[in-house]
Amino acid sequence: LYSTASIMGEQVLQNVMFSDSAAPSPAMAPQFRNPNPGGSSDGWYSQQQQQQQQYGQPQGGYSAPQQNSGPNGPNVPSSYNPNFVSQGLSGSMSSTPVTSSAGGEDFDNEPPLLEELGINIEHIALKTKAIMTPLQAPDSHLYDDTDMAGPLCFALLLGVTLMLTGKLHFGYIYGFGVFGCLALSGVVNLMHPTGVDTWRCFSILGYSLVPVNILAVIAIVISLKGFFGLLLGCVTIGWSTFASVRVFDKCLNMRDQRWLVAYPIALLYSCFVMITVF
């Protein structure tokens, strides 16, 4: 069994080395054993060449790869057209860019992130300007949307400003703001003929915190525990109350109830002014 395996291995090795039907060199011929001890080595090699010519492939099941010499060169089929590949590549480079993902979403036409979150910087600026200039009549449709980004920013800014003066009143600001806005929303809905959205009341009262923020910034520079601070506090309460009542009047058609609404609003902003001054 061992000698049979050795002979088959020598035949496969010989077929690999002499697959192109070339006669072996005399120097390499003695390196292989003759499987036929009774015969000569020259006769054995000639027998192998005759078998290759007769059957088209050497023994052992191995055939050397044949090279196709087509019109385009070796190993290239005759149906190959290089111009087709260049045209395909040039066409793919000049095609329109892919703007949609696998799910069919168009990323190029997506709205900005702030718009998706409901934050409109332009509207926030317009509403802040309406509070800063209360003598000018605001647009009647300015508070049609329930914008809560501005009020949350002003409430957070008030807490940070008070923290710079050594006062941690975030809990008071949150408590006074939520409770006061809910109470005023109930009062306004009782007096309004058709009712008012609660979030719209939150938005109007939250934007009216701008004067209180200005007072808190002044408190960083100078002390407000005196007559000057009391005077500035009264001006701030009147400013915030007048601005919010004017918005209720123009945007919610509550001209006949504006003085009834002004009293609880003044009480609410008095709480914010007191935690700012004291």
C-alpha positions as CSV (number, residue, x, y, z in Angstrom):
1,L,0.0,0.0,0.0
2,Y,2.8,2.4,0.8
3,S,4.6,1.7,-2.5
4,T,1.3,2.3,-4.4
5,A,0.7,5.6,-2.7
6,S,4.3,6.6,-3.4
7,I,4.0,5.8,-7.1
8,M,0.8,7.8,-7.4
9,G,2.3,10.8,-5.7
10,E,5.3,10.6,-8.1
11,Q,3.0,10.4,-11.1
12,V,1.0,13.5,-10.0
13,L,4.2,15.4,-9.3
14,Q,5.6,14.4,-12.7
15,N,2.3,15.4,-14.5
16,V,2.4,18.9,-12.8
17,M,6.0,19.5,-13.9
18,F,5.6,18.2,-17.4
19,S,2.0,19.2,-18.2
20,D,2.9,21.2,-21.3
21,S,4.1,17.9,-23.0
22,A,7.8,18.9,-22.8
23,A,10.4,16.1,-22.4
24,P,12.1,16.0,-19.0
25,S,15.6,17.1,-18.8
26,P,18.2,14.4,-18.3
27,A,19.2,16.0,-15.0
28,M,15.8,15.6,-13.4
29,A,14.9,12.2,-14.9
30,P,17.0,10.1,-12.4
31,Q,15.2,11.8,-9.4
32,F,12.0,9.8,-10.1
33,R,11.7,6.1,-9.4
34,N,10.7,3.9,-12.3
35,P,7.4,2.2,-11.4
36,N,8.4,-0.6,-13.8
37,P,11.5,-2.1,-12.4
38,G,11.8,-4.5,-15.2
39,G,11.8,-1.9,-18.0
40,S,13.8,1.2,-18.8
41,S,13.1,4.7,-17.6
42,D,13.1,6.1,-21.2
43,G,10.3,3.7,-22.2
44,W,8.2,4.7,-19.1
45,Y,8.5,8.5,-20.0
46,S,7.6,7.9,-23.6
47,Q,4.6,5.8,-22.4
48,Q,3.4,8.7,-20.3
49,Q,3.7,11.1,-23.2
50,Q,1.7,8.8,-25.5
51,Q,-1.1,8.6,-22.9
52,Q,-1.3,12.4,-22.6
53,Q,-1.5,12.7,-26.4
54,Q,-4.1,9.9,-26.6
55,Y,-6.5,10.9,-23.8
56,G,-5.9,14.7,-23.8
57,Q,-4.9,14.8,-20.0
58,P,-2.4,13.1,-17.8
59,Q,-3.1,10.3,-15.4
60,G,-4.2,11.1,-11.9
61,G,-7.1,13.4,-12.9
62,Y,-5.1,16.6,-13.1
63,S,-5.2,18.8,-16.2
64,A,-3.1,21.9,-16.6
65,P,-5.0,25.1,-17.2
66,Q,-5.3,26.1,-20.8
67,Q,-4.8,29.6,-21.9
68,N,-7.3,31.1,-24.3
69,S,-5.7,33.4,-26.7
70,G,-8.5,35.6,-27.9
71,P,-8.4,38.8,-29.9
72,N,-8.1,40.8,-26.7
73,G,-5.1,38.9,-25.3
74,P,-4.5,35.7,-23.3
75,N,-7.1,34.5,-20.8
76,V,-9.6,37.1,-22.1
77,P,-12.8,35.8,-23.8
78,S,-13.5,36.9,-27.3
79,S,-16.8,38.4,-26.3
80,Y,-15.1,40.8,-23.8
81,N,-15.7,44.5,-24.7
82,P,-13.5,47.0,-22.7
83,N,-15.6,50.0,-24.0
84,F,-18.7,48.6,-22.3
85,V,-16.9,48.7,-18.9
86,S,-15.6,52.2,-19.4
87,Q,-19.1,53.4,-20.5
88,G,-20.7,51.8,-17.4
89,L,-18.2,53.4,-15.1
90,S,-18.6,56.8,-16.7
91,G,-22.4,56.5,-16.5
92,S,-22.3,55.6,-12.8
93,M,-20.1,58.6,-12.0
94,S,-22.4,61.1,-13.7
95,S,-25.6,59.7,-12.2
96,T,-27.6,61.7,-9.7
97,P,-26.6,61.3,-6.0
98,V,-28.7,59.0,-3.8
99,T,-30.7,61.1,-1.4
100,S,-32.8,58.5,0.2
101,S,-32.0,55.7,2.7
102,A,-33.2,52.2,2.6
103,G,-36.3,53.2,4.4
104,G,-37.3,55.8,1.8
105,E,-36.5,58.8,3.9
106,D,-35.1,61.9,2.1
107,F,-32.3,63.3,4.3
108,D,-31.7,66.3,2.1
109,N,-35.2,67.7,2.6
110,E,-35.5,66.9,6.3
111,P,-36.4,69.9,8.5
112,P,-33.8,71.3,11.0
113,L,-33.5,69.7,14.4
114,L,-34.9,72.7,16.3
115,E,-38.0,72.7,14.0
116,E,-38.6,69.1,14.7
117,L,-38.4,69.8,18.5
118,G,-40.9,72.6,18.1
119,I,-38.4,75.4,18.9
120,N,-38.8,78.4,16.6
121,I,-36.1,81.0,17.4
122,E,-37.8,83.7,15.3
123,H,-41.1,83.3,17.3
124,I,-39.2,83.4,20.6
125,A,-37.6,86.6,19.6
126,L,-40.9,88.2,18.5
127,K,-42.6,87.2,21.7
128,T,-39.7,88.5,23.8
129,K,-39.9,91.8,21.9
130,A,-43.6,92.1,22.6
131,I,-42.9,91.8,26.4
132,M,-40.0,94.2,26.2
133,T,-42.1,96.8,24.5
134,P,-45.5,96.6,26.2
135,L,-46.7,100.0,24.9
136,Q,-46.8,98.6,21.3
137,A,-49.8,96.5,20.5
138,P,-48.7,92.9,19.8
139,D,-49.9,90.8,16.9
140,S,-53.2,89.1,17.7
141,H,-51.9,85.8,16.2
142,L,-48.6,85.9,18.0
143,Y,-49.6,83.5,20.7
144,D,-51.6,81.1,18.6
145,D,-49.0,78.4,19.1
146,T,-48.3,76.9,22.6
147,D,-44.6,77.7,22.7
148,M,-43.0,76.3,25.9
149,A,-39.3,76.6,24.9
150,G,-39.1,80.3,25.7
151,P,-40.7,80.1,29.1
152,L,-38.6,77.2,30.2
153,C,-35.4,79.0,29.0
154,F,-36.4,82.2,31.0
155,A,-37.3,80.2,34.1
156,L,-33.9,78.3,33.9
157,L,-32.1,81.6,33.3
158,L,-33.7,83.1,36.4
159,G,-32.5,80.2,38.5
160,V,-29.0,80.4,37.2
161,T,-28.9,84.2,37.7
162,L,-30.0,83.8,41.3
163,M,-27.4,81.1,41.8
164,L,-24.7,83.6,40.9
165,T,-25.9,85.7,43.8
166,G,-25.7,82.7,46.2
167,K,-29.4,81.8,46.1
168,L,-30.5,78.3,45.1
169,H,-34.2,78.9,44.4
170,F,-34.9,76.4,41.5
171,G,-37.5,74.7,43.6
172,Y,-39.3,77.9,44.4
173,I,-39.3,79.0,40.8
174,Y,-40.7,75.7,39.7
175,G,-43.3,75.6,42.4
176,F,-44.5,79.2,42.0
177,G,-44.5,78.9,38.2
178,V,-46.5,75.7,37.9
179,F,-49.0,76.4,40.7
180,G,-49.4,80.1,39.7
181,C,-49.9,79.3,36.0
182,L,-52.4,76.5,36.8
183,A,-54.4,78.8,39.1
184,L,-54.4,81.7,36.6
185,S,-55.4,79.4,33.8
186,G,-58.5,78.4,35.9
187,V,-59.4,82.0,36.6
188,V,-59.0,83.0,32.9
189,N,-61.1,80.1,31.7
190,L,-63.9,81.1,34.1
191,M,-63.9,84.6,32.7
192,H,-63.3,83.8,29.1
193,P,-66.5,83.1,27.0
194,T,-65.0,80.2,25.0
195,G,-62.2,79.1,27.2
196,V,-58.4,79.4,26.8
197,D,-55.8,76.6,26.4
198,T,-53.8,76.0,29.6
199,W,-50.5,75.8,27.7
200,R,-51.2,79.2,26.1
201,C,-51.5,80.7,29.5
202,F,-48.3,79.0,30.5
203,S,-46.6,80.5,27.5
204,I,-47.9,84.1,28.1
205,L,-47.0,84.1,31.8
206,G,-43.6,82.5,31.1
207,Y,-42.5,85.1,28.6
208,S,-43.5,87.8,31.0
209,L,-40.6,86.7,33.3
210,V,-38.2,88.7,31.2
211,P,-38.4,91.8,33.4
212,V,-37.7,89.6,36.5
213,N,-34.7,88.2,34.7
214,I,-33.4,91.8,34.2
215,L,-33.9,92.5,37.9
216,A,-31.9,89.4,38.8
217,V,-29.1,90.5,36.6
218,I,-29.0,93.9,38.3
219,A,-29.0,92.1,41.7
220,I,-25.6,90.5,40.7
221,V,-24.0,93.9,40.5
222,I,-25.7,95.9,43.3
223,S,-27.6,95.0,46.4
224,L,-31.4,95.4,46.2
225,K,-32.0,95.3,49.9
226,G,-33.0,98.9,50.3
227,F,-35.2,101.7,48.9
228,F,-33.6,101.4,45.5
229,G,-34.3,97.7,45.4
230,L,-37.9,98.2,46.5
231,L,-38.4,100.7,43.8
232,L,-37.0,98.5,41.1
233,G,-39.1,95.6,42.4
234,C,-42.3,97.6,42.1
235,V,-41.3,98.7,38.6
236,T,-40.6,95.0,37.6
237,I,-44.0,93.8,39.0
238,G,-45.8,96.6,37.1
239,W,-43.9,95.9,33.9
240,S,-44.5,92.1,33.9
241,T,-48.2,92.6,34.9
242,F,-48.9,95.2,32.3
243,A,-47.2,93.2,29.5
244,S,-49.0,90.0,30.2
245,V,-52.4,91.7,30.6
246,R,-51.9,93.5,27.3
247,V,-51.2,90.1,25.6
248,F,-54.3,88.6,27.2
249,D,-56.3,91.6,25.9
250,K,-55.0,91.6,22.3
251,C,-54.5,87.9,21.7
252,L,-57.4,86.4,23.7
253,N,-60.0,89.2,23.4
254,M,-60.3,89.8,27.2
255,R,-60.5,93.6,27.2
256,D,-63.5,93.7,29.6
257,Q,-61.8,91.3,32.0
258,R,-58.3,92.7,31.9
259,W,-58.4,94.4,35.3
260,L,-59.8,91.2,36.9
261,V,-56.9,89.2,35.5
262,A,-54.3,91.8,36.4
263,Y,-54.6,91.3,40.2
264,P,-53.7,87.6,40.4
265,I,-51.0,88.1,37.8
266,A,-49.5,90.9,40.0
267,L,-49.5,88.6,43.0
268,L,-47.7,85.9,41.0
269,Y,-44.9,88.2,39.8
270,S,-44.6,89.6,43.3
271,C,-43.5,86.2,44.5
272,F,-40.7,86.0,41.9
273,V,-39.6,89.6,42.7
274,M,-39.4,88.8,46.4
275,I,-37.2,85.7,45.9
276,T,-35.0,87.9,43.7
277,V,-34.6,90.8,46.0
278,F,-34.5,89.0,49.3
